[in-house]
């Protein structure tokens, strides 16, 4: 899934994001508005992980969303 597609689907996948990163609030996600760098930064801040780990987590999440979307079609 391209990042622009991810951004466009943010409202639809907001629940999945909150399941993955349960410490986030709806307000966090509203402020982020799908901005990749800000989302990675928020993962870094809230979960105290290395930047590369945050990037990997986000890529894995995007892949899981893409897989779920294909299985629903």
Secondary structure, 3 states (H helix, E strand, C coil): CCHHHHHHCHHHHHHHHHHHCCCCCHHHHHHHCCCHHHHHHHHHHHHCCCHHHHHHHHHHHHHHHHHHHHHHC
